[in-house]
C-alpha cells in the first residue's frame, strides 16, 4: 500500500506554470483558422478582381520626323519596327518575319532586310526578294500627332503604297 503511494507521488505533474494541453490545442486551432481565413480571403480577392491581361500598347511615338534622314531605315528594337524614310515620305514596316516570326535585321551594305533564321530577304519597303517567307513585311499605320511626332499603330496594317508625307 505504501509502495503505490510512493510511485504515484513520483509521477504527479509538476506544479510549474506552463501551457496546458487545452491551451495548446486552442492556439493550434486559432492558428489553423487564421491561415484558412487568409487563404479564403485571397481566393475571394482573386475571384472578384478583373481577369484582364495587361499587354503593352500597340501604339507608340517614334519621335520627331527630323530624327530620320531621307533615304534611311531605322530599326526600333523595342517595338520591332523599321521606320523607313524614303524620298516620298515615311512608312513603318514590321521587323517580324512572315515565315516563322523571327526578328529580321537591317543590312545597310546590301540595302535589304534579312531574316537570320531561314534566309528570307526583303526590300526596305518590306517586299519579299527571296526565301521561304510567304508574304511581304506588313506596313503599319503611321501618322503625325498634334505636336508633330510620328505615331505608329501596330494594330492597323495598311497598304504598302500608303506613305506619310511630311
Ligand atoms: S523565320 Fe524568317 S525566314 Fe524563316
Backbone and ligand atoms as CSV (ligand in chain L), in Angstrom:
chain,resi,resn,atom,element,x,y,z
A,1,UNK,N,N,0.831,-1.203,0.000
A,1,UNK,CA,C,0.000,0.000,0.000
A,1,UNK,C,C,0.862,1.248,0.000
A,2,UNK,N,N,1.827,1.222,0.825
A,2,UNK,CA,C,2.696,2.389,0.872
A,2,UNK,C,C,3.550,2.494,-0.370
A,3,UNK,N,N,3.808,1.322,-1.094
A,3,UNK,CA,C,4.593,1.366,-2.336
A,3,UNK,C,C,3.858,2.139,-3.417
A,4,UNK,N,N,2.551,1.890,-3.551
A,4,UNK,CA,C,1.791,2.583,-4.585
A,4,UNK,C,C,1.715,4.071,-4.309
A,5,UNK,N,N,1.627,4.414,-3.064
A,5,UNK,CA,C,1.593,5.849,-2.757
A,5,UNK,C,C,2.890,6.517,-3.149
A,6,UNK,N,N,3.971,5.815,-2.953
A,6,UNK,CA,C,5.267,6.394,-3.320
A,6,UNK,C,C,5.392,6.569,-4.820
A,7,UNK,N,N,4.940,5.514,-5.588
A,7,UNK,CA,C,5.070,5.564,-7.047
A,7,UNK,C,C,4.231,6.691,-7.612
A,8,UNK,N,N,2.956,6.760,-7.184
A,8,UNK,CA,C,2.097,7.815,-7.726
A,8,UNK,C,C,2.620,9.189,-7.342
A,9,UNK,N,N,3.245,9.274,-6.232
A,9,UNK,CA,C,3.774,10.573,-5.823
A,9,UNK,C,C,4.905,11.016,-6.738
A,10,UNK,N,N,5.672,10.036,-7.261
A,10,UNK,CA,C,6.771,10.425,-8.145
A,10,UNK,C,C,6.286,10.833,-9.525
A,11,UNK,N,N,5.022,10.430,-9.971
A,11,UNK,CA,C,4.526,10.760,-11.307
A,11,UNK,C,C,3.526,11.892,-11.321
A,12,UNK,N,N,3.394,12.541,-10.250
A,12,UNK,CA,C,2.474,13.684,-10.234
A,12,UNK,C,C,3.014,14.788,-11.146
A,13,UNK,N,N,2.138,15.470,-11.847
A,13,UNK,CA,C,2.622,16.553,-12.714
A,13,UNK,C,C,3.265,17.651,-11.908
A,14,UNK,N,N,4.194,18.321,-12.560
A,14,UNK,CA,C,4.854,19.439,-11.910
A,14,UNK,C,C,3.845,20.550,-11.669
A,15,UNK,N,N,4.091,21.234,-10.677
A,15,UNK,CA,C,3.201,22.363,-10.411
A,15,UNK,C,C,3.728,23.646,-11.061
A,16,UNK,N,N,4.714,23.512,-12.015
A,16,UNK,CA,C,5.261,24.694,-12.681
A,16,UNK,C,C,4.197,25.302,-13.592
A,17,UNK,N,N,4.165,26.605,-13.688
A,17,UNK,CA,C,3.218,27.212,-14.623
A,17,UNK,C,C,3.684,26.942,-16.065
A,18,UNK,N,N,2.742,26.642,-16.980
A,18,UNK,CA,C,3.082,26.370,-18.376
A,18,UNK,C,C,1.825,26.311,-19.206
A,19,UNK,N,N,1.957,25.825,-20.417
A,19,UNK,CA,C,0.814,25.741,-21.323
A,19,UNK,C,C,0.150,24.400,-21.130
A,20,UNK,N,N,-1.119,24.444,-20.842
A,20,UNK,CA,C,-1.846,23.193,-20.694
A,20,UNK,C,C,-2.183,22.646,-22.075
A,21,UNK,N,N,-2.540,21.396,-22.099
A,21,UNK,CA,C,-2.914,20.783,-23.377
A,21,UNK,C,C,-4.086,21.524,-24.011
A,22,UNK,N,N,-5.031,21.920,-23.197
A,22,UNK,CA,C,-6.196,22.633,-23.725
A,22,UNK,C,C,-5.794,23.963,-24.368
A,23,UNK,N,N,-4.924,24.701,-23.684
A,23,UNK,CA,C,-4.466,25.983,-24.251
A,23,UNK,C,C,-3.689,25.757,-25.551
A,24,UNK,N,N,-2.844,24.722,-25.540
A,24,UNK,CA,C,-2.053,24.429,-26.737
A,24,UNK,C,C,-2.959,24.119,-27.930
A,25,UNK,N,N,-3.968,23.258,-27.700
A,25,UNK,CA,C,-4.874,22.918,-28.802
A,25,UNK,C,C,-5.687,24.125,-29.253
A,26,UNK,N,N,-6.057,24.987,-28.322
A,26,UNK,CA,C,-6.785,26.205,-28.695
A,26,UNK,C,C,-5.939,27.085,-29.596
A,27,UNK,N,N,-4.680,27.239,-29.231
A,27,UNK,CA,C,-3.809,28.089,-30.055
A,27,UNK,C,C,-3.580,27.484,-31.433
A,28,UNK,N,N,-3.410,26.163,-31.484
A,28,UNK,CA,C,-3.251,25.499,-32.789
A,28,UNK,C,C,-4.503,25.704,-33.633
A,29,UNK,N,N,-5.661,25.562,-33.019
A,29,UNK,CA,C,-6.923,25.732,-33.751
A,29,UNK,C,C,-7.076,27.160,-34.253
A,30,UNK,N,N,-6.766,28.123,-33.404
A,30,UNK,CA,C,-6.868,29.536,-33.827
A,30,UNK,C,C,-5.897,29.821,-34.976
A,31,UNK,N,N,-4.684,29.277,-34.866
A,31,UNK,CA,C,-3.708,29.468,-35.938
A,31,UNK,C,C,-4.188,28.869,-37.242
A,32,UNK,N,N,-4.730,27.638,-37.184
A,32,UNK,CA,C,-5.210,26.975,-38.398
A,32,UNK,C,C,-6.373,27.751,-39.003
A,33,UNK,N,N,-7.278,28.239,-38.156
A,33,UNK,CA,C,-8.409,29.030,-38.666
A,33,UNK,C,C,-7.916,30.327,-39.296
A,34,UNK,N,N,-6.902,30.937,-38.695
A,34,UNK,CA,C,-6.338,32.174,-39.264
A,34,UNK,C,C,-5.756,31.934,-40.641
A,35,UNK,N,N,-4.993,30.847,-40.777
A,35,UNK,CA,C,-4.398,30.528,-42.086
A,35,UNK,C,C,-5.487,30.235,-43.107
A,36,UNK,N,N,-6.504,29.471,-42.696
A,36,UNK,CA,C,-7.600,29.171,-43.621
A,36,UNK,C,C,-8.342,30.453,-44.008
A,37,UNK,N,N,-8.503,31.362,-43.032
A,37,UNK,CA,C,-9.171,32.635,-43.331
A,37,UNK,C,C,-8.382,33.459,-44.328
A,38,UNK,N,N,-7.060,33.516,-44.174
A,38,UNK,CA,C,-6.224,34.261,-45.125
A,38,UNK,C,C,-6.316,33.647,-46.518
A,39,UNK,N,N,-6.276,32.314,-46.569
A,39,UNK,CA,C,-6.388,31.638,-47.864
A,39,UNK,C,C,-7.722,31.930,-48.522
A,40,UNK,N,N,-8.796,31.886,-47.713
A,40,UNK,CA,C,-10.126,32.182,-48.244
A,40,UNK,C,C,-10.222,33.617,-48.736
A,41,UNK,N,N,-9.631,34.546,-47.973
A,41,UNK,CA,C,-9.648,35.949,-48.387
A,41,UNK,C,C,-8.908,36.128,-49.705
A,42,UNK,N,N,-7.780,35.455,-49.835
A,42,UNK,CA,C,-7.012,35.561,-51.088
A,42,UNK,C,C,-7.826,35.020,-52.260
A,43,UNK,N,N,-8.515,33.910,-52.053
A,43,UNK,CA,C,-9.332,33.340,-53.136
A,43,UNK,C,C,-10.475,34.271,-53.510
A,44,UNK,N,N,-11.118,34.874,-52.508
A,44,UNK,CA,C,-12.223,35.800,-52.786
A,44,UNK,C,C,-11.696,37.027,-53.542
A,45,UNK,N,N,-10.545,37.533,-53.113
A,45,UNK,CA,C,-9.950,38.690,-53.802
A,45,UNK,C,C,-9.657,38.332,-55.261
A,46,UNK,N,N,-9.088,37.149,-55.476
A,46,UNK,CA,C,-8.749,36.735,-56.842
A,46,UNK,C,C,-10.019,36.551,-57.677
A,47,UNK,N,N,-11.075,36.043,-57.051
A,47,UNK,CA,C,-12.318,35.813,-57.779
A,47,UNK,C,C,-12.934,37.125,-58.239
A,48,UNK,N,N,-12.893,38.126,-57.375
A,48,UNK,CA,C,-13.554,39.390,-57.707
A,48,UNK,C,C,-12.663,40.358,-58.484
A,49,UNK,N,N,-11.366,40.127,-58.542
A,49,UNK,CA,C,-10.518,41.042,-59.316
A,49,UNK,C,C,-10.694,40.733,-60.803
A,50,UNK,N,N,-10.635,41.772,-61.654
A,50,UNK,CA,C,-10.887,41.557,-63.087
A,50,UNK,C,C,-9.846,40.654,-63.719
A,51,UNK,N,N,-10.323,39.785,-64.584
A,51,UNK,CA,C,-9.450,38.826,-65.257
A,51,UNK,C,C,-8.947,39.455,-66.554
A,52,UNK,N,N,-7.983,40.366,-66.406
A,52,UNK,CA,C,-7.512,41.157,-67.542
A,52,UNK,C,C,-6.045,40.848,-67.791
A,53,UNK,N,N,-5.706,40.716,-69.061
A,53,UNK,CA,C,-4.314,40.517,-69.438
A,53,UNK,C,C,-3.752,41.866,-69.872
A,54,UNK,N,N,-2.757,42.359,-69.149
A,54,UNK,CA,C,-2.191,43.654,-69.476
A,54,UNK,C,C,-1.065,43.477,-70.489
A,55,UNK,N,N,-1.275,43.976,-71.678
A,55,UNK,CA,C,-0.284,43.881,-72.730
A,55,UNK,C,C,0.232,45.273,-73.064
A,56,UNK,N,N,1.428,45.336,-73.601
A,56,UNK,CA,C,1.940,46.653,-73.965
A,56,UNK,C,C,1.087,47.284,-75.056
A,57,UNK,N,N,1.063,48.595,-75.070
A,57,UNK,CA,C,0.266,49.310,-76.050
A,57,UNK,C,C,0.758,49.000,-77.459
A,58,UNK,N,N,-0.167,48.962,-78.407
A,58,UNK,CA,C,0.225,48.706,-79.798
A,58,UNK,C,C,0.551,49.998,-80.521
A,59,UNK,N,N,0.287,51.116,-79.887
A,59,UNK,CA,C,0.573,52.414,-80.487
A,59,UNK,C,C,1.779,53.027,-79.787
A,60,UNK,N,N,2.677,53.593,-80.564
A,60,UNK,CA,C,3.836,54.230,-79.939
A,60,UNK,C,C,4.272,55.434,-80.750
A,61,UNK,N,N,4.918,56.364,-80.067
A,61,UNK,CA,C,5.502,57.541,-80.712
A,61,UNK,C,C,6.920,57.191,-81.137
A,62,UNK,N,N,7.223,57.477,-82.383
A,62,UNK,CA,C,8.570,57.187,-82.896
A,62,UNK,C,C,9.466,58.410,-82.835
A,63,UNK,N,N,8.914,59.551,-82.502
A,63,UNK,CA,C,9.732,60.750,-82.374
A,63,UNK,C,C,9.486,61.740,-83.494
A,64,UNK,N,N,10.272,62.792,-83.468
A,64,UNK,CA,C,10.149,63.853,-84.458
A,64,UNK,C,C,10.641,63.369,-85.824
A,65,UNK,N,N,9.959,63.707,-86.902
A,65,UNK,CA,C,10.407,63.267,-88.238
A,65,UNK,C,C,11.829,63.688,-88.572
A,66,UNK,N,N,12.280,64.799,-88.007
A,66,UNK,CA,C,13.643,65.264,-88.310
A,66,UNK,C,C,14.717,64.307,-87.788
A,67,UNK,N,N,14.342,63.406,-86.900
A,67,UNK,CA,C,15.311,62.429,-86.392
A,67,UNK,C,C,15.711,61.415,-87.466
A,68,UNK,N,N,14.908,61.316,-88.521
A,68,UNK,CA,C,15.116,60.271,-89.527
A,68,UNK,C,C,15.572,60.912,-90.830
A,69,UNK,N,N,16.814,60.687,-91.250
A,69,UNK,CA,C,17.293,61.267,-92.507
A,69,UNK,C,C,16.525,60.690,-93.700
A,70,UNK,N,N,16.490,61.465,-94.776
A,70,UNK,CA,C,15.870,60.970,-96.008
A,70,UNK,C,C,16.685,59.775,-96.500
A,71,UNK,N,N,15.982,58.786,-97.038
A,71,UNK,CA,C,16.595,57.527,-97.508
A,71,UNK,C,C,17.258,56.761,-96.361
A,72,UNK,N,N,16.560,56.629,-95.265
A,72,UNK,CA,C,17.120,55.890,-94.134
A,72,UNK,C,C,16.144,54.810,-93.669
A,73,UNK,N,N,16.706,53.794,-93.064
A,73,UNK,CA,C,15.922,52.735,-92.419
A,73,UNK,C,C,16.398,52.673,-90.977
A,74,UNK,N,N,15.494,52.877,-90.049
A,74,UNK,CA,C,15.847,52.881,-88.630
A,74,UNK,C,C,15.098,51.751,-87.929
A,75,UNK,N,N,15.849,50.879,-87.288
A,75,UNK,CA,C,15.250,49.754,-86.570
A,75,UNK,C,C,14.954,50.165,-85.135
A,76,UNK,N,N,13.702,50.080,-84.748
A,76,UNK,CA,C,13.321,50.353,-83.357
A,76,UNK,C,C,13.168,49.000,-82.670
A,77,UNK,N,N,14.215,48.623,-81.942
A,77,UNK,CA,C,14.269,47.271,-81.395
A,77,UNK,C,C,13.144,46.991,-80.404
A,78,UNK,N,N,12.855,47.966,-79.539
A,78,UNK,CA,C,11.830,47.696,-78.528
A,78,UNK,C,C,10.445,47.513,-79.141
A,79,UNK,N,N,10.226,48.072,-80.330
A,79,UNK,CA,C,8.926,47.918,-80.994
A,79,UNK,C,C,8.973,46.901,-82.126
A,80,UNK,N,N,10.167,46.477,-82.498
A,80,UNK,CA,C,10.359,45.551,-83.620
A,80,UNK,C,C,9.708,46.095,-84.894
A,81,UNK,N,N,10.060,47.347,-85.170
A,81,UNK,CA,C,9.514,48.056,-86.329
A,81,UNK,C,C,10.653,48.817,-86.997
A,82,UNK,N,N,10.610,48.886,-88.335
A,82,UNK,CA,C,11.518,49.756,-89.077
A,82,UNK,C,C,10.764,51.028,-89.435
A,83,UNK,N,N,11.371,52.158,-89.149
A,83,UNK,CA,C,10.848,53.425,-89.654
A,83,UNK,C,C,11.671,53.742,-90.895
A,84,UNK,N,N,10.997,53.761,-92.012
A,84,UNK,CA,C,11.677,53.996,-93.285
A,84,UNK,C,C,11.280,55.378,-93.777
A,85,UNK,N,N,12.299,56.183,-94.103
A,85,UNK,CA,C,12.026,57.483,-94.706
A,85,UNK,C,C,12.586,57.457,-96.117
A,86,UNK,N,N,11.689,57.485,-97.065
A,86,UNK,CA,C,12.109,57.485,-98.463
A,86,UNK,C,C,12.022,58.915,-98.984
A,87,UNK,N,N,12.252,59.082,-100.277
A,87,UNK,CA,C,12.141,60.412,-100.878
A,87,UNK,C,C,10.698,60.903,-100.825
A,88,UNK,N,N,9.749,59.959,-100.830
A,88,UNK,CA,C,8.337,60.355,-100.870
A,88,UNK,C,C,7.706,60.501,-99.489
A,89,UNK,N,N,8.293,59.925,-98.448
A,89,UNK,CA,C,7.712,60.064,-97.123
A,89,UNK,C,C,8.074,58.922,-96.193
A,90,UNK,N,N,7.242,58.750,-95.170
A,90,UNK,CA,C,7.516,57.758,-94.122
A,90,UNK,C,C,6.616,56.543,-94.260
A,91,UNK,N,N,7.150,55.405,-93.910
A,91,UNK,CA,C,6.314,54.243,-93.641
A,91,UNK,C,C,6.945,53.414,-92.524
A,92,UNK,N,N,6.115,52.660,-91.850
A,92,UNK,CA,C,6.555,51.816,-90.735
A,92,UNK,C,C,6.359,50.366,-91.150
A,93,UNK,N,N,7.447,49.601,-91.127
A,93,UNK,CA,C,7.425,48.212,-91.586
A,93,UNK,C,C,7.703,47.295,-90.401
A,94,UNK,N,N,6.936,46.242,-90.302
A,94,UNK,CA,C,7.173,45.263,-89.241
A,94,UNK,C,C,8.530,44.602,-89.433
A,95,UNK,N,N,9.226,44.368,-88.334
A,95,UNK,CA,C,10.516,43.681,-88.405
A,95,UNK,C,C,10.365,42.185,-88.147
A,96,UNK,N,N,9.151,41.725,-87.984
A,96,UNK,CA,C,8.922,40.309,-87.686
A,96,UNK,C,C,8.684,39.560,-88.993
A,97,UNK,N,N,9.513,38.574,-89.228
A,97,UNK,CA,C,9.452,37.808,-90.474
A,97,UNK,C,C,8.112,37.101,-90.603
A,98,UNK,N,N,7.579,37.103,-91.816
A,98,UNK,CA,C,6.278,36.467,-92.044
A,98,UNK,C,C,6.397,34.956,-92.220
A,99,UNK,N,N,7.596,34.429,-92.144
A,99,UNK,CA,C,7.737,32.978,-92.232
A,99,UNK,C,C,7.391,32.360,-90.880
A,100,UNK,N,N,8.305,32.427,-89.925
A,100,UNK,CA,C,8.043,31.821,-88.611
A,100,UNK,C,C,8.233,32.811,-87.471
A,101,UNK,N,N,8.274,34.090,-87.782
A,101,UNK,CA,C,8.245,35.094,-86.724
A,101,UNK,C,C,9.575,35.524,-86.153
A,102,UNK,N,N,10.671,35.208,-86.792
A,102,UNK,CA,C,11.965,35.698,-86.302
A,102,UNK,C,C,12.042,37.216,-86.522
A,103,UNK,N,N,12.847,37.853,-85.709
A,103,UNK,CA,C,13.056,39.295,-85.887
A,103,UNK,C,C,14.148,39.487,-86.939
A,104,UNK,N,N,13.819,40.243,-87.953
A,104,UNK,CA,C,14.747,40.452,-89.065
A,104,UNK,C,C,15.795,41.501,-88.688
A,105,UNK,N,N,16.772,41.649,-89.575
A,105,UNK,CA,C,17.855,42.616,-89.341
A,105,UNK,C,C,18.034,43.467,-90.591
A,106,UNK,N,N,18.296,44.754,-90.370
A,106,UNK,CA,C,18.563,45.667,-91.477
A,106,UNK,C,C,20.029,45.527,-91.866
A,107,UNK,N,N,20.273,45.284,-93.144
A,107,UNK,CA,C,21.638,45.149,-93.669
A,107,UNK,C,C,21.895,46.317,-94.613
A,108,UNK,N,N,22.439,47.426,-94.092
A,108,UNK,CA,C,22.602,48.608,-94.945
A,108,UNK,C,C,23.559,48.374,-96.111
A,109,UNK,N,N,24.575,47.512,-95.918
A,109,UNK,CA,C,25.529,47.274,-97.003
A,109,UNK,C,C,24.865,46.593,-98.191
A,110,UNK,N,N,23.827,45.827,-97.942
A,110,UNK,CA,C,23.106,45.155,-99.020
A,110,UNK,C,C,21.796,45.866,-99.338
A,111,UNK,N,N,21.479,46.895,-98.593
A,111,UNK,CA,C,20.231,47.645,-98.746
A,111,UNK,C,C,19.016,46.718,-98.705
A,112,UNK,N,N,19.028,45.810,-97.742
A,112,UNK,CA,C,17.894,44.908,-97.614
A,112,UNK,C,C,17.705,44.491,-96.154
A,113,UNK,N,N,16.537,43.976,-95.912
A,113,UNK,CA,C,16.206,43.428,-94.595
A,113,UNK,C,C,16.372,41.916,-94.713
A,114,UNK,N,N,17.087,41.324,-93.772
A,114,UNK,CA,C,17.372,39.887,-93.864
A,114,UNK,C,C,16.889,39.179,-92.607
A,115,UNK,N,N,16.372,37.981,-92.817
A,115,UNK,CA,C,15.951,37.170,-91.676
A,115,UNK,C,C,17.069,36.181,-91.343
A,116,UNK,N,N,17.524,36.166,-90.095
A,116,UNK,CA,C,18.641,35.287,-89.746
A,116,UNK,C,C,18.238,33.815,-89.615
A,117,UNK,N,N,16.952,33.544,-89.580
A,117,UNK,CA,C,16.545,32.157,-89.299
A,117,UNK,C,C,16.611,31.252,-90.525
A,118,UNK,N,N,15.935,31.639,-91.609
A,118,UNK,CA,C,15.903,30.752,-92.778
A,118,UNK,C,C,16.224,31.502,-94.060
A,119,UNK,N,N,16.760,32.695,-93.925
A,119,UNK,CA,C,17.325,33.371,-95.084
A,119,UNK,C,C,16.390,34.199,-95.938
A,120,UNK,N,N,15.193,34.485,-95.481
A,120,UNK,CA,C,14.335,35.365,-96.279
A,120,UNK,C,C,14.947,36.756,-96.350
A,121,UNK,N,N,14.741,37.392,-97.487
A,121,UNK,CA,C,15.275,38.746,-97.671
A,121,UNK,C,C,14.162,39.636,-98.211
A,122,UNK,N,N,14.215,40.886,-97.764
A,122,UNK,CA,C,13.161,41.832,-98.112
A,122,UNK,C,C,13.788,43.158,-98.520
A,123,UNK,N,N,13.078,43.883,-99.364
A,123,UNK,CA,C,13.476,45.249,-99.678
A,123,UNK,C,C,13.159,46.132,-98.472
A,124,UNK,N,N,13.719,47.344,-98.439
A,124,UNK,CA,C,13.415,48.235,-97.304
A,124,UNK,C,C,11.919,48.522,-97.145
A,125,UNK,N,N,11.171,48.425,-98.220
A,125,UNK,CA,C,9.724,48.653,-98.098
A,125,UNK,C,C,8.974,47.377,-97.735
A,126,UNK,N,N,9.691,46.301,-97.440
A,126,UNK,CA,C,9.060,45.076,-96.969
A,126,UNK,C,C,8.757,44.053,-98.043
A,127,UNK,N,N,8.922,44.408,-99.330
A,127,UNK,CA,C,8.648,43.427,-100.395
A,127,UNK,C,C,9.651,42.285,-100.312
A,128,UNK,N,N,9.120,41.068,-100.511
A,128,UNK,CA,C,9.992,39.894,-100.410
A,128,UNK,C,C,10.881,39.781,-101.647
A,129,UNK,N,N,12.153,39.496,-101.414
A,129,UNK,CA,C,13.096,39.270,-102.512
A,129,UNK,C,C,13.288,37.775,-102.716
A,130,UNK,N,N,13.557,37.072,-101.611
A,130,UNK,CA,C,13.780,35.624,-101.714
A,130,UNK,C,C,13.574,34.983,-100.351
A,131,UNK,N,N,13.516,33.655,-100.350
A,131,UNK,CA,C,13.397,32.915,-99.093
A,131,UNK,C,C,12.007,32.364,-98.875
A,132,UNK,N,N,11.832,31.653,-97.761
A,132,UNK,CA,C,10.566,30.953,-97.524
A,132,UNK,C,C,9.431,31.833,-96.991
A,133,UNK,N,N,9.694,33.084,-96.706
A,133,UNK,CA,C,8.608,33.944,-96.170
A,133,UNK,C,C,7.462,33.999,-97.173
A,134,UNK,N,N,6.243,33.741,-96.726
A,134,UNK,CA,C,5.122,33.673,-97.660
A,134,UNK,C,C,4.578,35.042,-98.071
A,135,UNK,N,N,4.861,36.067,-97.301
A,135,UNK,CA,C,4.282,37.389,-97.577
A,135,UNK,C,C,5.332,38.462,-97.338
A,136,UNK,N,N,5.094,39.656,-97.883
A,136,UNK,CA,C,5.975,40.781,-97.554
A,136,UNK,C,C,5.799,41.182,-96.099
A,137,UNK,N,N,6.721,41.990,-95.604
A,137,UNK,CA,C,6.581,42.509,-94.240
A,137,UNK,C,C,5.450,43.533,-94.233
A,138,UNK,N,N,4.530,43.429,-93.287
A,138,UNK,CA,C,3.396,44.348,-93.300
A,138,UNK,C,C,3.784,45.778,-92.929
A,139,UNK,N,N,3.004,46.715,-93.462
A,139,UNK,CA,C,3.172,48.128,-93.124
A,139,UNK,C,C,2.143,48.485,-92.055
A,140,UNK,N,N,2.574,49.262,-91.081
A,140,UNK,CA,C,1.673,49.719,-90.029
A,140,UNK,C,C,1.244,51.157,-90.298
A,141,UNK,N,N,0.104,51.488,-89.757
A,141,UNK,CA,C,-0.386,52.863,-89.857
A,141,UNK,C,C,0.619,53.811,-89.211
A,142,UNK,N,N,0.941,54.871,-89.913
A,142,UNK,CA,C,1.848,55.880,-89.361
A,142,UNK,C,C,1.245,57.257,-89.641
A,143,UNK,N,N,1.116,58.037,-88.600
A,143,UNK,CA,C,0.508,59.364,-88.704
A,143,UNK,C,C,1.346,60.341,-87.890
A,144,UNK,N,N,0.898,61.582,-87.904
A,144,UNK,CA,C,1.554,62.607,-87.094
A,144,UNK,C,C,0.645,62.973,-85.925
A,145,UNK,N,N,1.222,63.138,-84.762
A,145,UNK,CA,C,0.439,63.590,-83.614
A,145,UNK,C,C,0.225,65.103,-83.732
A,146,UNK,N,N,-0.616,65.634,-82.874
A,146,UNK,CA,C,-0.881,67.071,-82.905
A,146,UNK,C,C,0.385,67.873,-82.641
A,147,UNK,N,N,1.297,67.311,-81.865
A,147,UNK,CA,C,2.540,68.044,-81.588
A,147,UNK,C,C,3.669,67.647,-82.529
A,148,UNK,N,N,3.334,66.975,-83.635
A,148,UNK,CA,C,4.305,66.785,-84.708
A,148,UNK,C,C,5.221,65.589,-84.611
A,149,UNK,N,N,4.849,64.585,-83.816
A,149,UNK,CA,C,5.678,63.372,-83.751
A,149,UNK,C,C,5.045,62.248,-84.570
A,150,UNK,N,N,5.899,61.326,-84.996
A,150,UNK,CA,C,5.400,60.161,-85.728
A,150,UNK,C,C,4.692,59.226,-84.747
A,151,UNK,N,N,3.518,58.760,-85.154
A,151,UNK,CA,C,2.734,57.860,-84.312
A,151,UNK,C,C,2.456,56.592,-85.114
A,152,UNK,N,N,2.884,55.460,-84.586
A,152,UNK,CA,C,2.720,54.182,-85.285
A,152,UNK,C,C,1.698,53.347,-84.520
A,153,UNK,N,N,0.784,52.738,-85.270
A,153,UNK,CA,C,-0.208,51.845,-84.665
A,153,UNK,C,C,0.003,50.447,-85.241
A,154,UNK,N,N,0.542,49.559,-84.422
A,154,UNK,CA,C,0.861,48.211,-84.894
A,154,UNK,C,C,-0.375,47.326,-85.030
A,155,UNK,N,N,-1.505,47.839,-84.602
A,155,UNK,CA,C,-2.740,47.065,-84.740
A,155,UNK,C,C,-3.382,47.294,-86.112
A,156,UNK,N,N,-2.978,48.377,-86.769
A,156,UNK,CA,C,-3.556,48.701,-88.079
A,156,UNK,C,C,-2.512,48.516,-89.167
A,157,UNK,N,N,-2.740,47.521,-90.015
A,157,UNK,CA,C,-1.863,47.382,-91.178
A,157,UNK,C,C,-2.494,48.150,-92.329
A,158,UNK,N,N,-1.620,48.702,-93.154
A,158,UNK,CA,C,-2.085,49.498,-94.289
A,158,UNK,C,C,-1.413,48.988,-95.557
A,159,UNK,N,N,-1.876,49.482,-96.693
A,159,UNK,CA,C,-1.267,49.078,-97.962
A,159,UNK,C,C,0.146,49.624,-98.044
A,160,UNK,N,N,0.983,48.876,-98.757
A,160,UNK,CA,C,2.405,49.246,-98.834
A,160,UNK,C,C,2.612,50.564,-99.574
A,161,UNK,N,N,1.655,50.962,-100.407
A,161,UNK,CA,C,1.863,52.189,-101.168
A,161,UNK,C,C,1.381,53.433,-100.411
A,162,UNK,N,N,0.846,53.257,-99.221
A,162,UNK,CA,C,0.431,54.419,-98.416
A,162,UNK,C,C,1.633,54.966,-97.685
A,163,UNK,N,N,1.946,56.200,-97.944
A,163,UNK,CA,C,3.140,56.843,-97.387
A,163,UNK,C,C,2.709,58.113,-96.667
A,164,UNK,N,N,3.338,58.344,-95.516
A,164,UNK,CA,C,3.049,59.578,-94.794
A,164,UNK,C,C,3.980,60.662,-95.319
A,165,UNK,N,N,3.384,61.661,-95.932
A,165,UNK,CA,C,4.196,62.776,-96.434
A,165,UNK,C,C,4.295,63.829,-95.345
A,166,UNK,N,N,5.515,64.234,-95.066
A,166,UNK,CA,C,5.729,65.238,-94.012
A,166,UNK,C,C,6.370,66.470,-94.621
L,1,LIG,S1,S,11.526,32.950,-89.865
L,1,LIG,FE1,FE,12.325,34.279,-91.347
L,1,LIG,S2,S,12.817,33.005,-92.971
L,1,LIG,FE2,FE,12.048,31.659,-91.509
